[in-house]
Structure formats: structure tokens, C-alpha cells
Amino acid sequence: MATMQQNLRVSAAGPRSSVPLALSIRRQHAAPACPAPQRFVPDRRTRVRAASGGMNPELKTTIDELVNANRVVVFMKGTRQFPQCGFSNTVVQILNQMESPYETVNILADDRLRSGMKEYSQWPTFPQVYINGEFFGGCDIMIEAFKSGELKEQLEVALNA
């Protein structure tokens, strides 16, 4: 088995050369393919645990109303017009390309909402996308669902319900 030094070659044409230092790493084996992210769909028991875990009842009611009042809602950093993180921007671009009506909620505007959403969905990161009242996933799930066509199907079902 080769050592790290054997796998890493550093070469340069000399101190006065305009050629930048080049690093070349020899791979011995191809990296294994990563499995596609799986969409987490909380069941009723998960929701009950999340609700009873100490979340403020008023906050839970507010989140329930937002999720159930909109066919598609994105809890994100920033707004649709001004996403404040790359992942949120990616989700906005996907939904814009799908020409789907959706609402956004800026979780940066309220720290209680930001921490409450993590407890509500049992999902630690943002953005969080809800379709037809159910948690769909985050940015990685949206990308995979967009590529596979699943997102188009889900949005058609939600908008025609």
C-alpha cells in the first residue's frame, strides 16, 4: 500500500518560473458511489413526539397553520426575492423553474421560529420544504426529486388536490 507521500507529487519548474506549483494526487481506487438521499416522512408518532417535546403550543399552532394553509411552503434563510444562503437559493430556483406557486417563510426573522422548526420537523437544517401539509425535505432531497421527476409529480398532486 502506498504512503501519503507516494500518492502526492509536488512539481515546479523552478524559483523563477511563471508556472504555478501543481499538485497531483494519484487515486488508487475509485470512491464508492454515495446513495441517493432518502426523503424523511414523519409519521403521526413522530409529529406527536415533536409536539410534546417542549415546543411552545402557540408556536406549534402557528407553524401548523402556515404548513396547512399553503400547498407549498418553504421555511428558509431569507426570502424568495433575497435568499440568504445557497441552499435556500437552490430550492427557490427549482420551484421557480417548476413554475409552481409557493410561499416562503424567513426563519432568520424569528429565533423562536428557527429553533421551533427544527423540533417540529425533526430536520436539523434549512431550507425545509412542505408540500400538501407534509414535510418533503431539504435542498438535497429537492435536487434529487427534481432530477428524477418525483418533484413534478408531487407538485401536480398538491396543486390539483
matplotlib code that plots the C-alpha trace (Angstrom):
import matplotlib.pyplot as plt

x = [0.0, 1.4, 2.1, 0.6, 4.0, 4.0, 0.5, 1.2, 3.7, 4.7, 6.4, 7.5, 9.7, 12.0, 12.0, 11.9, 9.3, 5.9, 4.5, 2.4, 3.0, 1.0, -0.3, -1.3, -2.9, -2.9, -6.1, -5.7, -9.4, -12.5, -14.6, -17.8, -20.9, -23.0, -26.5, -29.2, -30.6, -33.8, -36.8, -37.8, -41.5, -42.5, -45.4, -48.1, -46.0, -43.0, -45.3, -46.7, -43.2, -42.1, -45.2, -44.8, -41.0, -41.4, -42.4, -44.5, -48.1, -48.7, -45.6, -46.8, -50.2, -48.7, -46.4, -49.4, -51.4, -48.6, -48.0, -51.7, -52.7, -50.3, -49.9, -46.2, -44.3, -40.5, -39.0, -35.7, -33.0, -34.1, -36.9, -37.9, -36.6, -33.5, -32.3, -29.6, -28.0, -27.0, -29.2, -32.3, -31.4, -31.2, -34.7, -36.1, -34.6, -36.0, -39.5, -39.3, -38.3, -41.2, -43.4, -45.2, -46.9, -45.3, -44.8, -41.6, -41.1, -37.9, -36.7, -34.0, -36.6, -37.5, -35.2, -38.1, -39.4, -35.9, -35.4, -39.1, -39.0, -36.1, -38.2, -41.4, -39.9, -37.2, -34.9, -31.9, -31.2, -32.8, -34.5, -37.4, -40.0, -43.6, -45.9, -49.6, -49.1, -46.3, -42.6, -40.9, -37.3, -34.4, -32.2, -30.6, -34.0, -35.3, -32.4, -32.8, -36.6, -36.3, -33.8, -35.9, -39.2, -40.7, -41.0, -43.1, -45.4, -45.7, -46.4, -49.1, -50.8, -50.6, -51.8, -54.7, -55.9]
y = [0.0, 3.4, 6.0, 9.5, 10.9, 8.4, 9.4, 13.2, 14.6, 18.2, 19.6, 23.1, 24.4, 26.4, 29.5, 32.0, 30.1, 31.5, 28.0, 27.6, 24.9, 21.9, 19.2, 15.9, 13.1, 9.6, 7.7, 4.0, 3.2, 5.0, 6.4, 4.4, 6.0, 7.7, 6.5, 9.0, 10.9, 9.4, 11.6, 11.6, 11.5, 11.8, 9.7, 10.6, 9.3, 11.4, 14.5, 13.7, 13.3, 16.5, 18.4, 17.0, 17.6, 21.1, 23.2, 26.2, 25.4, 28.8, 28.3, 24.9, 26.2, 29.0, 26.5, 24.1, 27.0, 28.0, 24.5, 23.6, 27.0, 26.7, 23.9, 24.5, 26.4, 26.8, 27.7, 29.2, 31.7, 34.9, 35.4, 34.3, 37.6, 37.6, 34.1, 34.4, 31.0, 28.9, 26.0, 28.3, 29.9, 26.4, 25.5, 28.8, 28.3, 24.8, 25.9, 28.9, 26.6, 24.3, 27.4, 26.3, 28.7, 28.6, 30.7, 31.3, 32.0, 33.7, 31.8, 34.4, 36.9, 35.0, 32.8, 31.0, 30.0, 28.9, 26.6, 25.5, 24.4, 22.0, 20.5, 20.5, 18.6, 16.7, 18.0, 20.0, 22.1, 24.7, 25.1, 22.9, 22.3, 21.3, 20.0, 19.5, 19.8, 17.3, 17.6, 16.9, 17.5, 19.9, 21.1, 17.7, 16.0, 18.7, 18.4, 14.6, 14.8, 17.5, 15.3, 12.2, 13.8, 13.0, 16.7, 17.4, 14.6, 15.7, 19.3, 18.3, 16.2, 19.0, 21.7, 19.6, 18.5]
z = [0.0, -1.0, 1.6, 1.5, 0.3, -2.6, -3.6, -3.5, -6.1, -5.9, -9.0, -10.1, -12.9, -10.6, -8.5, -11.4, -13.4, -14.0, -13.9, -10.7, -8.2, -9.4, -7.1, -8.5, -6.5, -7.8, -6.9, -6.2, -6.1, -7.2, -4.4, -3.8, -5.1, -2.5, -2.2, -3.1, -0.1, 1.2, 1.9, 5.6, 6.0, 9.6, 10.7, 13.2, 16.1, 15.1, 15.0, 18.4, 19.9, 18.3, 19.6, 23.1, 23.3, 24.8, 21.8, 22.7, 21.8, 20.3, 18.0, 17.0, 16.1, 14.1, 12.2, 11.7, 10.2, 7.8, 6.7, 6.2, 4.6, 1.7, -0.8, -0.9, 1.7, 2.2, 5.6, 4.5, 5.3, 3.6, 1.3, -2.2, -3.6, -1.5, -0.3, 2.3, 1.8, -1.2, -0.3, 0.1, -3.2, -4.9, -3.6, -4.8, -8.3, -8.5, -7.6, -9.9, -12.8, -12.0, -12.2, -9.0, -6.7, -3.3, -0.1, 1.8, 5.5, 6.6, 9.6, 10.3, 11.3, 14.4, 16.5, 18.1, 14.7, 13.6, 16.6, 16.7, 13.0, 13.8, 16.5, 14.5, 11.5, 13.3, 10.5, 11.6, 8.6, 6.3, 4.0, 4.8, 2.2, 2.9, 0.2, 0.8, 4.5, 4.8, 5.2, 1.9, 2.6, 2.3, -0.5, -1.3, -1.4, -3.7, -6.1, -6.3, -6.6, -9.3, -11.3, -11.0, -11.9, -8.4, -7.5, -10.6, -9.7, -6.1, -7.1, -9.6, -7.0, -4.4, -6.8, -8.2, -4.8]

ax = plt.figure().add_subplot(projection="3d")
ax.plot(x, y, z, "-o")
ax.set_aspect("equal")
plt.show()
